[in-house]
Every structure is written in C-alpha cells, then in structure tokens.
Amino acid sequence: MIIRKIRLQRGWSQEQLAELSGLSVRTIQRIERGQSAGLESLKSLAAVFEVQVADLQPELAMNTTSKLTIEEEQAIEYVRDLKGFYSHLTTYVIVIACLFIFNLTFTPSYLWVLWAAFGWGIGVVSHAISVFEVFSFFGADWEKKQIEKKLGRKL
C-alpha cells in the first residue's frame, strides 16, 4: 500500500514504475496487493523513489507515515466502484451481443434476447445511477443522519 501511495503521488503507472525500477509489472502488482517483497526489490524501489528501504517496509513505515486521508480513501473507493461499473457494462454488452447472435441463428422469428437485454439493462442502469450518484437518495447526508440516529444524537 505504501508503494502504491508513493507511485500515485508521483503520477506513475505500474508500467512506468516497473520500467524505472527494473522490476516486472507483476512484481509491482504483487507488492501493491500487500504480498512481501524481497530485499532486492525493495532496494530497487527505494532507489527509484529516493527514500530509505525502511520507509517501504510496512511494519516500519506504519510508524513513520500517516494513513490515507479520508479524501484519498473516498477517491480509491470511487475508482473501485467505477471499475466495477465498467466491468459490469462490458460484460453486459458482450453477453447480450452473443445472445443476440445466438437468437438470430436459431430462432430468428422471435427476438427473446430483447427480454434479457431489457432485464439486465435495468441492472446496468441501476448500477450507473449508484456509481455516478445521479439521484442521491442514500448519499453522505443520509448516511450521516442514520449514524446520528443510531447513536441517539440530535442533529
């Protein structure tokens, strides 16, 4: 997580960091997911980031660096939600296209694929509304009110 944070602060992609450090992209991904890194990998990354090796080790760095800010956590959560939506949309388009071809091949007289596209399409639209917060029924204000209500506090 520390390596990812430093990489993002510098605006580098994983590919750029891999090229600069001489490590593979897979190694960078593995380290950023929290798996342990070898001493040589840490030395390469420390040299690229111009920091001490100890600053990159999670157990030591927890005492010396601050945790993610609330804004950073929200940004990471938003990007994960966005990635999930685009993954959902891509899957929808591919599967519906395949079903459409299947439908036209075997039963061209009845377009049953439209029912599948419509039903799943409702789910995709719902996901988009949730991610892009088109309607903010359950937004931050609602969450805050519910937390205060649960804790028995008045607003």
Backbone as CSV, one residue per row, in Angstrom:
resi,resn,N_x,N_y,N_z,CA_x,CA_y,CA_z,C_x,C_y,C_z
1,MET,0.826,-1.185,0.000,0.000,0.000,0.000,0.873,1.252,0.000
2,ILE,1.990,1.213,0.684,2.878,2.362,0.752,3.469,2.638,-0.623
3,ILE,3.871,1.596,-1.300,4.465,1.745,-2.623,3.425,2.297,-3.592
4,ARG,2.207,1.806,-3.487,1.131,2.302,-4.341,0.876,3.783,-4.085
5,LYS,0.856,4.164,-2.825,0.603,5.555,-2.465,1.695,6.467,-3.029
6,ILE,2.943,6.081,-2.873,4.050,6.891,-3.398,3.976,6.951,-4.921
7,ARG,3.678,5.809,-5.535,3.588,5.764,-7.005,2.486,6.702,-7.499
8,LEU,1.330,6.669,-6.838,0.221,7.525,-7.251,0.511,9.000,-6.999
9,GLN,1.216,9.293,-5.911,1.583,10.680,-5.629,2.468,11.246,-6.731
10,ARG,3.289,10.397,-7.308,4.185,10.845,-8.380,3.529,10.764,-9.752
11,GLY,2.310,10.203,-9.786,1.578,10.131,-11.051,2.094,9.085,-12.009
12,TRP,2.703,8.036,-11.486,3.258,6.982,-12.323,2.293,5.823,-12.435
13,SER,2.292,5.165,-13.576,1.548,3.921,-13.734,2.421,2.781,-13.207
14,GLN,1.828,1.626,-13.055,2.607,0.460,-12.627,3.652,0.116,-13.675
15,GLU,3.307,0.309,-14.930,4.251,0.011,-16.009,5.454,0.947,-15.951
16,GLN,5.202,2.235,-15.673,6.303,3.193,-15.584,7.217,2.851,-14.410
17,LEU,6.608,2.514,-13.255,7.411,2.155,-12.092,8.224,0.901,-12.374
18,ALA,7.628,-0.064,-13.042,8.347,-1.293,-13.381,9.545,-0.983,-14.283
19,GLU,9.338,-0.118,-15.254,10.423,0.235,-16.167,11.544,0.972,-15.433
20,LEU,11.183,1.914,-14.566,12.184,2.687,-13.843,12.962,1.846,-12.835
21,SER,12.278,0.889,-12.216,12.915,0.092,-11.163,13.584,-1.177,-11.682
22,GLY,13.243,-1.583,-12.899,13.804,-2.812,-13.436,13.069,-4.054,-12.953
23,LEU,11.930,-3.869,-12.309,11.120,-4.987,-11.844,10.025,-5.260,-12.864
24,SER,9.386,-6.402,-12.751,8.278,-6.697,-13.658,7.002,-6.039,-13.134
25,VAL,6.061,-5.818,-14.038,4.770,-5.239,-13.652,4.076,-6.166,-12.666
26,ARG,4.197,-7.456,-12.892,3.576,-8.433,-11.991,4.138,-8.306,-10.577
27,THR,5.432,-8.081,-10.452,6.053,-7.905,-9.134,5.508,-6.649,-8.457
28,ILE,5.377,-5.576,-9.220,4.814,-4.330,-8.674,3.388,-4.579,-8.195
29,GLN,2.596,-5.262,-8.999,1.205,-5.556,-8.623,1.153,-6.393,-7.348
30,ARG,2.003,-7.391,-7.274,2.042,-8.283,-6.108,2.390,-7.503,-4.847
31,ILE,3.389,-6.649,-4.940,3.814,-5.858,-3.779,2.706,-4.891,-3.363
32,GLU,2.053,-4.263,-4.341,0.997,-3.306,-4.032,-0.225,-3.981,-3.415
33,ARG,-0.424,-5.268,-3.683,-1.524,-6.004,-3.065,-1.207,-6.446,-1.644
34,GLY,0.018,-6.166,-1.200,0.367,-6.462,0.181,1.226,-7.688,0.394
35,GLN,1.602,-8.364,-0.671,2.494,-9.509,-0.511,3.898,-9.007,-0.213
36,SER,4.661,-9.830,0.467,6.002,-9.392,0.875,6.922,-9.242,-0.336
37,ALA,7.827,-8.280,-0.215,8.786,-8.014,-1.294,10.171,-8.415,-0.823
38,GLY,10.964,-8.901,-1.745,12.344,-9.248,-1.425,13.180,-8.002,-1.209
39,LEU,14.309,-8.192,-0.564,15.182,-7.071,-0.249,15.667,-6.369,-1.518
40,GLU,15.999,-7.132,-2.551,16.470,-6.534,-3.801,15.375,-5.700,-4.463
41,SER,14.132,-6.185,-4.414,13.017,-5.421,-4.971,12.825,-4.128,-4.194
42,LEU,12.895,-4.219,-2.870,12.757,-3.022,-2.044,13.877,-2.022,-2.306
43,LYS,15.094,-2.534,-2.510,16.217,-1.638,-2.811,15.991,-0.910,-4.136
44,SER,15.505,-1.637,-5.139,15.230,-1.020,-6.441,14.168,0.062,-6.320
45,LEU,13.100,-0.254,-5.588,12.021,0.719,-5.418,12.475,1.919,-4.598
46,ALA,13.255,1.669,-3.562,13.760,2.768,-2.737,14.640,3.700,-3.558
47,ALA,15.442,3.135,-4.442,16.307,3.959,-5.290,15.478,4.825,-6.237
48,VAL,14.439,4.244,-6.812,13.583,4.991,-7.735,12.829,6.100,-7.003
49,PHE,12.295,5.777,-5.809,11.526,6.751,-5.036,12.414,7.726,-4.260
50,GLU,13.719,7.426,-4.217,14.683,8.233,-3.473,14.320,8.306,-1.988
51,VAL,14.049,7.129,-1.418,13.752,7.005,0.015,14.580,5.854,0.573
52,GLN,14.551,5.697,1.883,15.249,4.584,2.519,14.423,3.307,2.365
53,VAL,15.101,2.176,2.350,14.417,0.885,2.255,13.454,0.713,3.424
54,ALA,13.846,1.166,4.600,13.000,1.026,5.785,11.673,1.762,5.621
55,ASP,11.652,2.824,4.829,10.414,3.577,4.609,9.398,2.785,3.793
56,LEU,9.860,1.791,3.069,8.964,0.995,2.227,8.464,-0.274,2.908
57,GLN,9.029,-0.609,4.046,8.619,-1.819,4.742,7.395,-1.497,5.596
58,PRO,6.311,-2.239,5.422,5.046,-1.921,6.076,5.117,-1.787,7.597
59,GLU,5.794,-2.697,8.267,5.795,-2.644,9.728,6.546,-1.432,10.270
60,LEU,7.581,-1.002,9.553,8.321,0.175,9.978,7.653,1.454,9.492
61,ALA,7.098,1.410,8.308,6.517,2.613,7.721,5.235,3.028,8.423
62,MET,4.547,2.089,9.066,3.308,2.432,9.761,3.572,3.465,10.844
63,ASN,4.742,3.450,11.428,5.071,4.393,12.483,5.555,5.728,11.948
64,THR,6.022,5.759,10.704,6.641,6.982,10.189,5.767,7.739,9.202
65,THR,4.810,7.080,8.571,3.974,7.779,7.605,2.528,7.783,8.081
66,SER,1.801,8.774,7.611,0.397,8.868,8.007,-0.432,7.920,7.160
67,LYS,-1.599,7.580,7.668,-2.514,6.738,6.921,-3.159,7.557,5.815
68,LEU,-3.933,6.900,4.973,-4.620,7.599,3.900,-5.615,8.591,4.486
69,THR,-5.726,9.719,3.840,-6.711,10.697,4.286,-8.101,10.230,3.866
70,ILE,-9.098,10.857,4.419,-10.477,10.494,4.087,-10.737,10.723,2.600
71,GLU,-10.205,11.816,2.077,-10.391,12.107,0.653,-9.736,11.038,-0.220
72,GLU,-8.547,10.573,0.182,-7.865,9.526,-0.580,-8.650,8.226,-0.527
73,GLU,-9.174,7.883,0.638,-9.975,6.664,0.768,-11.235,6.750,-0.082
74,GLN,-11.881,7.921,-0.086,-13.079,8.108,-0.898,-12.742,8.022,-2.381
75,ALA,-11.615,8.581,-2.779,-11.207,8.516,-4.179,-10.932,7.076,-4.600
76,ILE,-10.265,6.324,-3.743,-9.978,4.917,-4.045,-11.273,4.124,-4.145
77,GLU,-12.202,4.373,-3.222,-13.489,3.673,-3.248,-14.264,4.019,-4.517
78,TYR,-14.238,5.299,-4.917,-14.942,5.716,-6.130,-14.354,5.030,-7.363
79,VAL,-13.025,4.974,-7.436,-12.386,4.335,-8.588,-12.730,2.849,-8.634
80,ARG,-12.780,2.197,-7.478,-13.175,0.779,-7.441,-14.621,0.606,-7.910
81,ASP,-15.506,1.504,-7.466,-16.898,1.449,-7.904,-17.007,1.677,-9.403
82,LEU,-16.249,2.637,-9.907,-16.249,2.953,-11.326,-15.741,1.765,-12.139
83,LYS,-14.685,1.148,-11.659,-14.129,-0.033,-12.324,-15.161,-1.159,-12.340
84,GLY,-15.862,-1.339,-11.230,-16.902,-2.362,-11.163,-18.018,-2.099,-12.153
85,PHE,-18.411,-0.824,-12.284,-19.466,-0.479,-13.233,-19.028,-0.760,-14.663
86,TYR,-17.823,-0.308,-15.036,-17.360,-0.525,-16.412,-17.187,-2.014,-16.712
87,SER,-16.784,-2.771,-15.720,-16.682,-4.221,-15.889,-18.076,-4.818,-16.124
88,HIS,-19.047,-4.369,-15.346,-20.436,-4.819,-15.482,-20.971,-4.464,-16.867
89,LEU,-20.733,-3.231,-17.310,-21.209,-2.767,-18.616,-20.574,-3.565,-19.750
90,THR,-19.279,-3.817,-19.647,-18.581,-4.589,-20.681,-19.137,-6.009,-20.769
91,THR,-19.338,-6.623,-19.614,-19.905,-7.972,-19.587,-21.290,-7.979,-20.215
92,TYR,-22.097,-6.988,-19.884,-23.454,-6.866,-20.440,-23.409,-6.800,-21.961
93,VAL,-22.574,-5.929,-22.492,-22.504,-5.745,-23.941,-22.056,-7.031,-24.638
94,ILE,-21.047,-7.673,-24.094,-20.528,-8.895,-24.724,-21.553,-10.025,-24.674
95,VAL,-22.150,-10.250,-23.502,-23.106,-11.357,-23.365,-24.357,-11.108,-24.200
96,ILE,-24.887,-9.895,-24.165,-26.090,-9.598,-24.954,-25.794,-9.722,-26.445
97,ALA,-24.624,-9.299,-26.879,-24.258,-9.450,-28.297,-24.205,-10.927,-28.693
98,CYS,-23.612,-11.750,-27.826,-23.548,-13.193,-28.110,-24.948,-13.810,-28.124
99,LEU,-25.775,-13.408,-27.169,-27.149,-13.922,-27.131,-27.940,-13.470,-28.356
100,PHE,-27.686,-12.253,-28.809,-28.370,-11.738,-29.996,-28.009,-12.581,-31.222
101,ILE,-26.720,-12.874,-31.363,-26.272,-13.719,-32.482,-26.891,-15.106,-32.369
102,PHE,-26.893,-15.663,-31.164,-27.494,-16.975,-30.927,-28.977,-16.948,-31.267
103,ASN,-29.674,-15.902,-30.830,-31.100,-15.758,-31.086,-31.380,-15.693,-32.590
104,LEU,-30.628,-14.877,-33.312,-30.853,-14.745,-34.756,-30.502,-16.016,-35.522
105,THR,-29.556,-16.778,-34.975,-29.147,-18.016,-35.640,-30.194,-19.115,-35.498
106,PHE,-30.728,-19.288,-34.292,-31.595,-20.435,-34.029,-33.090,-20.127,-34.007
107,THR,-33.483,-18.947,-33.574,-34.913,-18.612,-33.552,-35.113,-17.171,-34.025
108,PRO,-34.859,-16.916,-35.305,-34.963,-15.540,-35.800,-36.391,-14.994,-35.811
109,SER,-37.369,-15.865,-35.722,-38.752,-15.396,-35.773,-39.198,-14.743,-34.460
110,TYR,-38.521,-15.047,-33.347,-38.893,-14.464,-32.047,-37.633,-13.916,-31.370
111,LEU,-37.622,-12.635,-31.117,-36.450,-11.992,-30.506,-36.558,-12.017,-28.979
112,TRP,-36.361,-13.189,-28.414,-36.403,-13.330,-26.957,-35.234,-12.620,-26.276
113,VAL,-34.177,-12.349,-27.021,-32.996,-11.693,-26.463,-33.330,-10.288,-25.950
114,LEU,-34.362,-9.678,-26.495,-34.750,-8.347,-26.043,-35.185,-8.367,-24.575
115,TRP,-35.815,-9.459,-24.157,-36.224,-9.569,-22.750,-35.007,-9.639,-21.829
116,ALA,-34.012,-10.396,-22.245,-32.785,-10.492,-21.447,-32.064,-9.142,-21.421
117,ALA,-31.998,-8.493,-22.575,-31.335,-7.189,-22.647,-32.065,-6.160,-21.785
118,PHE,-33.388,-6.194,-21.815,-34.172,-5.254,-21.015,-33.993,-5.511,-19.517
119,GLY,-34.099,-6.761,-19.111,-33.980,-7.097,-17.682,-32.611,-6.769,-17.130
120,TRP,-31.594,-7.210,-17.813,-30.225,-6.947,-17.359,-29.888,-5.468,-17.502
121,GLY,-30.462,-4.835,-18.532,-30.244,-3.407,-18.749,-30.718,-2.570,-17.573
122,ILE,-31.811,-2.993,-16.943,-32.287,-2.300,-15.739,-31.215,-2.350,-14.659
123,GLY,-30.572,-3.502,-14.517,-29.492,-3.646,-13.542,-28.303,-2.749,-13.859
124,VAL,-27.950,-2.644,-15.141,-26.822,-1.798,-15.548,-27.141,-0.328,-15.278
125,VAL,-28.353,0.088,-15.610,-28.761,1.479,-15.371,-28.772,1.771,-13.873
126,SER,-29.271,0.830,-13.102,-29.285,0.988,-11.644,-27.861,1.124,-11.100
127,HIS,-26.959,0.324,-11.609,-25.555,0.387,-11.200,-24.958,1.745,-11.558
128,ALA,-25.267,2.246,-12.754,-24.758,3.552,-13.193,-25.285,4.665,-12.292
129,ILE,-26.555,4.610,-11.959,-27.145,5.624,-11.073,-26.465,5.610,-9.724
130,SER,-26.152,4.428,-9.238,-25.481,4.291,-7.948,-24.058,4.844,-7.993
131,VAL,-23.306,4.499,-9.019,-21.903,4.914,-9.111,-21.778,6.408,-9.383
132,PHE,-22.563,6.909,-10.324,-22.443,8.309,-10.715,-23.306,9.236,-9.867
133,GLU,-24.016,8.668,-8.901,-24.852,9.410,-7.956,-25.769,10.402,-8.656
134,VAL,-26.505,9.901,-9.644,-27.458,10.727,-10.366,-28.540,11.213,-9.404
135,PHE,-29.068,10.273,-8.640,-30.021,10.601,-7.590,-29.363,10.243,-6.281
136,SER,-29.289,11.179,-5.378,-28.564,10.958,-4.136,-29.521,10.657,-2.980
137,PHE,-30.343,9.624,-3.148,-31.276,9.258,-2.083,-30.525,8.784,-0.844
138,PHE,-29.489,8.011,-1.063,-28.737,7.432,0.048,-27.300,7.950,0.047
139,GLY,-27.133,9.242,-0.075,-25.820,9.856,-0.125,-25.221,10.064,1.252
140,ALA,-24.214,10.908,1.305,-23.477,11.165,2.542,-24.372,11.771,3.626
141,ASP,-25.279,12.673,3.221,-26.172,13.283,4.212,-27.081,12.239,4.854
142,TRP,-27.629,11.356,4.046,-28.498,10.305,4.565,-27.726,9.392,5.515
143,GLU,-26.498,9.016,5.115,-25.671,8.163,5.970,-25.393,8.836,7.308
144,LYS,-25.063,10.117,7.257,-24.768,10.854,8.481,-25.989,10.883,9.399
145,LYS,-27.168,11.135,8.839,-28.400,11.167,9.634,-28.663,9.807,10.276
146,GLN,-28.444,8.732,9.517,-28.695,7.392,10.041,-27.717,7.040,11.159
147,ILE,-26.468,7.457,11.009,-25.462,7.207,12.053,-25.825,7.964,13.320
148,GLU,-26.192,9.224,13.161,-26.579,10.034,14.323,-27.821,9.461,14.980
149,LYS,-28.749,8.999,14.186,-29.974,8.399,14.712,-29.664,7.130,15.502
150,LYS,-28.784,6.307,14.969,-28.409,5.054,15.638,-27.672,5.330,16.949
151,LEU,-26.865,6.389,16.961,-26.112,6.734,18.169,-26.961,7.531,19.155
152,GLY,-28.180,7.881,18.769,-29.078,8.602,19.663,-28.742,10.067,19.807
153,ARG,-28.081,10.622,18.836,-27.710,12.039,18.881,-28.688,12.858,18.054
154,LYS,-28.821,14.104,18.411,-29.657,15.015,17.623,-28.779,15.797,16.674
155,LEU,-29.321,16.111,15.511,-28.559,16.876,14.523,-28.624,18.347,14.768
